[in-house]
Amino acid sequence: MKPKDAHVAVVGGGCAGLSAAATLLEQGFNVTLFEASAQLGGRARTVFVKKNNVLHSLDNGQHIVLGAYHETLALLKKAGVDEEKAWLRVRLQIKLLKGNGQVAFFLKPARYLPSPLNILLGLITCQALCISERILAVKFLIHLKKNHFKITADIDLASYLQQQKQTTKLIDMLWEPLCLAALNTPIASASTQIFLNVLKDSFASNGFANKSRIRQKNNSDFLLPRLDLSHIIAKPLADYISKQGGTIQCNTMVNKLTVEGNGFGLTTQKGTQFFSHVVLATPALSAQKLMASIPHTQYNSQEKKPLDYQPIYTIYLQYPPEFTLPDVMTGLTGTLSQWVFDRGQLCNQNGLVGVIISAAGAHQLLDHNTLALTVAKEINGAFKNVPQPLWHQVIAEKRATFLCAPNLERPTHKTQQQGLYLAGDYTHATYPATIEGAVRSGIACAHLIAHDANVDG
């Protein structure tokens, strides 16, 4: 079957579905994308809240893209996203404050060196670590690079770090914050190999520079959104899909999936439509329900051991517009709050502070009002001259990501049913639940469909 004769349905308008649809259209397929809600973007979206009779746009979480997320950045570039305008590229640095405002840890990699040399020099000069700890951290990174960031058998990260003689301080101040940021999974439950995969992409590869080499871009850079997520991801990709001839149907839930001859029937509230191929880019549970009606296509591994999930809480605190923090991004230690972002400096939401709490913890036992007041008190202790917040908003994504455990069985992109594929961060086996994992999964499905169509043709 030639691409022009195929009609592919993509179910789900998150990052995985959008990347699958865009890539399929580039390869000449006819594509219709279905999204159950009114808004595209999935878990990378903008929400609107009304405070003091004013409507405010807030991201559902403070998402961070790494310089190593090449597939995501390349896709957004094709969709017309200007990186300089959309993202603030920040050199990797980890600054952790105690609840009383004292600096507990500060790692600042060398500015003009490529990875991993910038990280190694940063560790060597890290004043928060004693000499022996610096040596242990440097030896650890050298060991990882020598072994190509691979281990013989996957275990939980806490055990692995102890095996590698990383001290409690190194774990608490360096490896655990990185693990929570990358995997949204506590180190006692986190897959070492998946964590090392992220480290390899971020730390083991050189960046690239412009001709003057004044501003070198490293894979370890943080890219923080300057605009709300819908304007950076969902809208440009939707526009790109439409310009390529694709069809997007929002507010359209697929209720039933059936095999019809050599293709599929998708039933929505608008009726049944027929397609040659289907990409299920929905959450895992939704995909499982849709596939239940197809006899020889089953989530065998998921039926035996369903995915567990971890939350991400974002607490927004609106201070008077003149209030600013010393840095755009600061970590806290010994508090419920983990990362604090000054959205005034970041995206011109003056006085707005976003606080991230990743993974499960004691904060889940608090009601939203108590949690916000607790976080406000922690901000007041960690920074100087903090005024009273004008309002607060808690956004709790209780199933934000899957628990990225060791040896986790994850479904493949290609199912047992010919023409049916799975996309989503949970399917991309080498990466955690990130925007990059979702984008890679969508692109992988598109390439598989192109290959299979070529073989069939």
CORJOTA-V762873 format. One line per field, one symbol per residue. psi: psi as a letter, one per 40 degrees, with the letter a starting at -180 (. if undefined). A space follows every 10 residues. Layout:
BEGIN
psi: ???
END
This chain:
BEGIN
psi: hiddeihhhh hhfadddddd ddddddeeih hhhhhdiehi ebegihihih hfehhihiie igihhidegd ddddddddee hhddddihhh ihihhhiiee eihdhhhhih deiiiedddd ddddeheeii dddddddddd ddddddeffi idhhiidddd dddefhiddd dddcdddddd ddefhideei hddddddddd dddeiiaiii deedghhide ihhhhdiidd ddcddddddd dddeeihhhi fhhhdihihg beaihhhaee ahiiidihhh fiiddddddd edehdfhigd ddddgihiii ihhhhhhhii dehiididhh iiieidhdhh hhedddffgh ehhhhhhiii addeeiiddd dddddddddd ddiifhihid iihhhhgdfd iihgiifhhh iidhiehheh ihiideegde iagidddddd dddddddddd dddddd.
END
